[in-house]
Amino acid sequence: MGMESKFVWMNGEMVPFEKATIHFLTPALHYGAAVFEGIRAYKTDKGPAVFRLRDHAERLIESAEIFGFRNLQFTPNDVVKAVKDVVRANGFGDCYVRPLLYLDGGGWNLNVDNGKASLAIAAWEWGNYLGEDALAKGIRANISSFTRHHPNIMLTKSKVAGNYVSSFLAKTESVRLGFEEAIMLDPQGYVAECTGENIFAVRRGKIYTPATAPILEGITRHSLFSIASDLGYRVKEQPISRDHLYAADEVFVCGTAAEVIGLSEIDFRKIGDGKTGPVTRSIQKVFHDAIRGRVEKFEHWCEYVD
Ligand SMILES: Cc1ncc(COP(=O)(O)O)c(C=O)c1O
């Protein structure tokens, strides 16, 4: 399964996939001066639906503004419409959608105000981000030797492309060590998040997750708060130490790409009985029903393409 599609939306035009290219001197390529979103659409009984599309569209524009773009020519409404158009034009049901708002010209003096923004949106059919067995068996993770961003160095609420160099460092190290994902600690030494997912720990029937200060406020994370509370679990935001994770009954991670995945092992320590635990499974089940429009209470999260 590749990343091919029929069309990529570029500044309002549907461009054939092979023509969706940018110039070598695009400043975004040299400095990571771009912001992006990761969105998924799913097949439902009412046709393809994009999960929490408006929240993603708003976060994209917010990311751009946090980064420093001013007077943008794109609004969240434009992004909502363009994402639906690109899913429809490609004839996809289940797919991943990648908008990128990037510095397309100017800005060589490292001043966003001297640059010009462009927006492009691609979509492709993408399976399980953390591997085929992840859902059933969970994955193995390590605590990264790389620290997550200090929020005063890189802005953690913004999906700035350049922020993800840190995720590349941690993920590459993790996979080379034989794990599947890296857990990153914040500059104070508490658990922050993974390279592309937020993290939760379950202990004695309660669910814990780090507060939002040093992390990306994940849209999946937010959805799981509602799902967990609907299932009768209390989710507490608090500082989490790495040994809190080692001692947890269950640990799970979540994100648009990964969805909801249990951790079977962290730093060679088995978590719980080493399988995806019952709390994680119950949340996973509702999440998977919700993204396909099968949970009435959460159907407002599904933005139908047609
Ligand atoms: C660093 C990081 N944390 C968490 C998440 C999860 O966010 P979301 O659920 O909005 O996809 C992502 C993915 O976008 C991410 O890149």
The ligand as a MOL file (V3000), in Angstrom:
LIG
                    3D

  0  0  0     0  0            999 V3000
M  V30 BEGIN CTAB
M  V30 COUNTS 16 16 0 0 0
M  V30 BEGIN ATOM
M  V30 1 C 3.7500 14.5940 19.2730 0
M  V30 2 C 2.3460 14.1350 19.1340 0
M  V30 3 N 1.6280 13.8730 20.2470 0
M  V30 4 C 0.3600 13.4450 20.1680 0
M  V30 5 C -0.2690 13.2410 18.9660 0
M  V30 6 C -1.6800 12.7760 18.9100 0
M  V30 7 O -2.5160 13.8050 18.4280 0
M  V30 8 P -3.8630 13.5120 17.6630 0
M  V30 9 O -4.6550 12.6020 18.5300 0
M  V30 10 O -4.5010 14.8390 17.5240 0
M  V30 11 O -3.5180 12.8900 16.3790 0
M  V30 12 C 0.4400 13.4880 17.7820 0
M  V30 13 C -0.1810 13.2870 16.4680 0
M  V30 14 O -0.5960 14.2300 15.8470 0
M  V30 15 C 1.7670 13.9690 17.8780 0
M  V30 16 O 2.4690 14.2230 16.7670 0
M  V30 END ATOM
M  V30 BEGIN BOND
M  V30 1 1 1 2
M  V30 2 1 2 3
M  V30 3 2 2 15
M  V30 4 2 3 4
M  V30 5 1 4 5
M  V30 6 1 5 6
M  V30 7 2 5 12
M  V30 8 1 6 7
M  V30 9 1 7 8
M  V30 10 2 8 9
M  V30 11 1 8 10
M  V30 12 1 8 11
M  V30 13 1 12 13
M  V30 14 1 12 15
M  V30 15 2 13 14
M  V30 16 1 15 16
M  V30 END BOND
M  V30 END CTAB
M  END
